[in-house]
Amino acid sequence: MSVYYHLPSRGAVLDGVVDRLMQEADLPQAPMRWQDWVKESATRFVRLAETHPHSFGLFQLRGISSPDAFRPMEALADSLIRGGFTLDDAWEVVLVFSNYVVAVGLGLSGFGRRELWAGSIEPAEPRRELMSPEDFPRLHEMDTESVTPASIFHRGLEALINGFEADLRRRRRRQ
């Protein structure tokens, strides 16, 4: 409880934890290709979620609020603009990226299942044993054992990057 004597509110304490997590993530701040920035930063965020599963949900609840925590976002925005994105497009990509890594991190940390749902209704997860093979043949044919959180993360990351690149090419052709 003594920490509250040094900070103005509980929110300030939580914001400090988010700042510390951002420091630990050590996201790139130097100029680099935006694709490389996205891959490197996403990987570091996933590692952070695995290292601090009980704290990662603060990104969803609090967001970031300090200048130091915003520096990596500035680096991404700069990389995107140097890569040919407009200011508006760059802002959308920053937000899509941020939401993607937070969602993946929450999934890896189990935040939604443990903390948010504690004492409440458990979220429904698909249960294949309840589906008849006759009514759901494709779902029964799928090899769910080969799909891992890592494979889902990498596939989603590549889809994001490929989609952003395709959008950028389309916009350049229109000019």
TORKOL-4160 file (C-alpha; in steps of 0.2 Angstrom, whole numbers, padded with zeros to 4 digits, m for minus):
175
<pt num="1" X="0000" Y="0000" Z="0000"/>
<pt num="2" X="0015" Y="0012" Z="0002"/>
<pt num="3" X="0016" Y="0014" Z="m0017"/>
<pt num="4" X="0000" Y="0025" Z="m0016"/>
<pt num="5" X="0009" Y="0038" Z="m0005"/>
<pt num="6" X="0021" Y="0041" Z="m0020"/>
<pt num="7" X="0008" Y="0041" Z="m0034"/>
<pt num="8" X="m0008" Y="0050" Z="m0036"/>
<pt num="9" X="m0020" Y="0036" Z="m0040"/>
<pt num="10" X="m0022" Y="0017" Z="m0043"/>
<pt num="11" X="m0022" Y="0022" Z="m0062"/>
<pt num="12" X="m0005" Y="0030" Z="m0061"/>
<pt num="13" X="0001" Y="0013" Z="m0053"/>
<pt num="14" X="m0006" Y="0003" Z="m0068"/>
<pt num="15" X="0001" Y="0016" Z="m0080"/>
<pt num="16" X="0018" Y="0014" Z="m0073"/>
<pt num="17" X="0016" Y="m0005" Z="m0075"/>
<pt num="18" X="0012" Y="m0003" Z="m0093"/>
<pt num="19" X="0027" Y="0009" Z="m0095"/>
<pt num="20" X="0038" Y="m0004" Z="m0087"/>
<pt num="21" X="0031" Y="m0018" Z="m0099"/>
<pt num="22" X="0035" Y="m0007" Z="m0114"/>
<pt num="23" X="0052" Y="m0004" Z="m0108"/>
<pt num="24" X="0055" Y="m0023" Z="m0106"/>
<pt num="25" X="0047" Y="m0026" Z="m0123"/>
<pt num="26" X="0062" Y="m0015" Z="m0130"/>
<pt num="27" X="0053" Y="m0011" Z="m0146"/>
<pt num="28" X="0064" Y="m0004" Z="m0160"/>
<pt num="29" X="0065" Y="0014" Z="m0161"/>
<pt num="30" X="0078" Y="0016" Z="m0175"/>
<pt num="31" X="0073" Y="0018" Z="m0193"/>
<pt num="32" X="0070" Y="0002" Z="m0202"/>
<pt num="33" X="0059" Y="m0005" Z="m0215"/>
<pt num="34" X="0041" Y="m0005" Z="m0209"/>
<pt num="35" X="0039" Y="m0024" Z="m0212"/>
<pt num="36" X="0055" Y="m0028" Z="m0202"/>
<pt num="37" X="0048" Y="m0016" Z="m0188"/>
<pt num="38" X="0031" Y="m0025" Z="m0188"/>
<pt num="39" X="0039" Y="m0043" Z="m0187"/>
<pt num="40" X="0052" Y="m0038" Z="m0174"/>
<pt num="41" X="0040" Y="m0029" Z="m0163"/>
<pt num="42" X="0026" Y="m0042" Z="m0164"/>
<pt num="43" X="0038" Y="m0055" Z="m0159"/>
<pt num="44" X="0044" Y="m0045" Z="m0144"/>
<pt num="45" X="0026" Y="m0042" Z="m0139"/>
<pt num="46" X="0022" Y="m0060" Z="m0139"/>
<pt num="47" X="0037" Y="m0064" Z="m0129"/>
<pt num="48" X="0032" Y="m0051" Z="m0117"/>
<pt num="49" X="0014" Y="m0059" Z="m0115"/>
<pt num="50" X="0022" Y="m0076" Z="m0112"/>
<pt num="51" X="0034" Y="m0069" Z="m0099"/>
<pt num="52" X="0021" Y="m0058" Z="m0090"/>
<pt num="53" X="0004" Y="m0066" Z="m0093"/>
<pt num="54" X="m0005" Y="m0059" Z="m0078"/>
<pt num="55" X="0001" Y="m0041" Z="m0082"/>
<pt num="56" X="m0002" Y="m0041" Z="m0101"/>
<pt num="57" X="m0020" Y="m0037" Z="m0100"/>
<pt num="58" X="m0016" Y="m0020" Z="m0094"/>
<pt num="59" X="m0012" Y="m0015" Z="m0112"/>
<pt num="60" X="m0031" Y="m0018" Z="m0116"/>
<pt num="61" X="m0037" Y="m0010" Z="m0100"/>
<pt num="62" X="m0025" Y="0005" Z="m0099"/>
<pt num="63" X="m0017" Y="0008" Z="m0115"/>
<pt num="64" X="m0001" Y="0017" Z="m0116"/>
<pt num="65" X="0001" Y="0035" Z="m0109"/>
<pt num="66" X="0019" Y="0041" Z="m0107"/>
<pt num="67" X="0030" Y="0049" Z="m0120"/>
<pt num="68" X="0043" Y="0035" Z="m0118"/>
<pt num="69" X="0029" Y="0022" Z="m0122"/>
<pt num="70" X="0024" Y="0031" Z="m0138"/>
<pt num="71" X="0042" Y="0032" Z="m0145"/>
<pt num="72" X="0040" Y="0014" Z="m0153"/>
<pt num="73" X="0023" Y="0020" Z="m0161"/>
<pt num="74" X="0032" Y="0035" Z="m0168"/>
<pt num="75" X="0046" Y="0024" Z="m0175"/>
<pt num="76" X="0033" Y="0013" Z="m0184"/>
<pt num="77" X="0023" Y="0028" Z="m0190"/>
<pt num="78" X="0040" Y="0035" Z="m0197"/>
<pt num="79" X="0044" Y="0019" Z="m0205"/>
<pt num="80" X="0027" Y="0017" Z="m0213"/>
<pt num="81" X="0028" Y="0035" Z="m0220"/>
<pt num="82" X="0045" Y="0033" Z="m0227"/>
<pt num="83" X="0039" Y="0017" Z="m0235"/>
<pt num="84" X="0025" Y="0026" Z="m0244"/>
<pt num="85" X="0010" Y="0026" Z="m0233"/>
<pt num="86" X="0000" Y="0042" Z="m0231"/>
<pt num="87" X="m0002" Y="0050" Z="m0214"/>
<pt num="88" X="m0020" Y="0043" Z="m0212"/>
<pt num="89" X="m0015" Y="0026" Z="m0219"/>
<pt num="90" X="0000" Y="0025" Z="m0207"/>
<pt num="91" X="m0011" Y="0029" Z="m0192"/>
<pt num="92" X="m0023" Y="0015" Z="m0197"/>
<pt num="93" X="m0009" Y="0003" Z="m0199"/>
<pt num="94" X="m0002" Y="0008" Z="m0182"/>
<pt num="95" X="m0019" Y="0005" Z="m0174"/>
<pt num="96" X="m0022" Y="m0012" Z="m0183"/>
<pt num="97" X="m0004" Y="m0018" Z="m0178"/>
<pt num="98" X="m0007" Y="m0012" Z="m0160"/>
<pt num="99" X="m0024" Y="m0021" Z="m0159"/>
<pt num="100" X="m0017" Y="m0037" Z="m0167"/>
<pt num="101" X="m0002" Y="m0039" Z="m0155"/>
<pt num="102" X="m0013" Y="m0035" Z="m0139"/>
<pt num="103" X="m0026" Y="m0048" Z="m0145"/>
<pt num="104" X="m0013" Y="m0061" Z="m0148"/>
<pt num="105" X="m0005" Y="m0057" Z="m0132"/>
<pt num="106" X="m0021" Y="m0058" Z="m0122"/>
<pt num="107" X="m0025" Y="m0075" Z="m0131"/>
<pt num="108" X="m0008" Y="m0082" Z="m0126"/>
<pt num="109" X="m0009" Y="m0075" Z="m0108"/>
<pt num="110" X="m0026" Y="m0082" Z="m0106"/>
<pt num="111" X="m0032" Y="m0065" Z="m0099"/>
<pt num="112" X="m0049" Y="m0066" Z="m0106"/>
<pt num="113" X="m0052" Y="m0083" Z="m0099"/>
<pt num="114" X="m0045" Y="m0080" Z="m0081"/>
<pt num="115" X="m0046" Y="m0062" Z="m0076"/>
<pt num="116" X="m0061" Y="m0055" Z="m0086"/>
<pt num="117" X="m0072" Y="m0070" Z="m0084"/>
<pt num="118" X="m0068" Y="m0075" Z="m0066"/>
<pt num="119" X="m0084" Y="m0078" Z="m0056"/>
<pt num="120" X="m0094" Y="m0076" Z="m0072"/>
<pt num="121" X="m0100" Y="m0086" Z="m0087"/>
<pt num="122" X="m0085" Y="m0095" Z="m0095"/>
<pt num="123" X="m0083" Y="m0091" Z="m0113"/>
<pt num="124" X="m0088" Y="m0104" Z="m0125"/>
<pt num="125" X="m0075" Y="m0113" Z="m0135"/>
<pt num="126" X="m0079" Y="m0125" Z="m0150"/>
<pt num="127" X="m0080" Y="m0142" Z="m0144"/>
<pt num="128" X="m0079" Y="m0154" Z="m0158"/>
<pt num="129" X="m0085" Y="m0169" Z="m0149"/>
<pt num="130" X="m0102" Y="m0161" Z="m0148"/>
<pt num="131" X="m0102" Y="m0159" Z="m0167"/>
<pt num="132" X="m0108" Y="m0174" Z="m0178"/>
<pt num="133" X="m0096" Y="m0179" Z="m0192"/>
<pt num="134" X="m0111" Y="m0180" Z="m0203"/>
<pt num="135" X="m0116" Y="m0162" Z="m0200"/>
<pt num="136" X="m0098" Y="m0155" Z="m0199"/>
<pt num="137" X="m0087" Y="m0166" Z="m0209"/>
<pt num="138" X="m0074" Y="m0152" Z="m0213"/>
<pt num="139" X="m0072" Y="m0148" Z="m0195"/>
<pt num="140" X="m0069" Y="m0166" Z="m0191"/>
<pt num="141" X="m0057" Y="m0168" Z="m0205"/>
<pt num="142" X="m0046" Y="m0154" Z="m0198"/>
<pt num="143" X="m0030" Y="m0158" Z="m0189"/>
<pt num="144" X="m0031" Y="m0147" Z="m0175"/>
<pt num="145" X="m0016" Y="m0154" Z="m0166"/>
<pt num="146" X="m0004" Y="m0146" Z="m0179"/>
<pt num="147" X="m0011" Y="m0128" Z="m0176"/>
<pt num="148" X="m0002" Y="m0120" Z="m0162"/>
<pt num="149" X="m0003" Y="m0102" Z="m0155"/>
<pt num="150" X="0014" Y="m0099" Z="m0163"/>
<pt num="151" X="0007" Y="m0105" Z="m0180"/>
<pt num="152" X="m0008" Y="m0094" Z="m0179"/>
<pt num="153" X="0002" Y="m0079" Z="m0173"/>
<pt num="154" X="0014" Y="m0080" Z="m0188"/>
<pt num="155" X="0000" Y="m0083" Z="m0201"/>
<pt num="156" X="m0009" Y="m0068" Z="m0194"/>
<pt num="157" X="0007" Y="m0057" Z="m0195"/>
<pt num="158" X="0011" Y="m0062" Z="m0212"/>
<pt num="159" X="m0008" Y="m0059" Z="m0218"/>
<pt num="160" X="m0006" Y="m0041" Z="m0210"/>
<pt num="161" X="0010" Y="m0037" Z="m0218"/>
<pt num="162" X="0004" Y="m0044" Z="m0235"/>
<pt num="163" X="m0012" Y="m0035" Z="m0234"/>
<pt num="164" X="m0004" Y="m0019" Z="m0230"/>
<pt num="165" X="0009" Y="m0021" Z="m0244"/>
<pt num="166" X="m0005" Y="m0025" Z="m0257"/>
<pt num="167" X="m0015" Y="m0010" Z="m0251"/>
<pt num="168" X="0000" Y="0001" Z="m0253"/>
<pt num="169" X="0003" Y="m0006" Z="m0271"/>
<pt num="170" X="m0015" Y="m0002" Z="m0275"/>
<pt num="171" X="m0014" Y="0016" Z="m0269"/>
<pt num="172" X="0002" Y="0019" Z="m0279"/>
<pt num="173" X="m0006" Y="0013" Z="m0295"/>
<pt num="174" X="m0020" Y="0025" Z="m0293"/>
<pt num="175" X="m0009" Y="0040" Z="m0291"/>
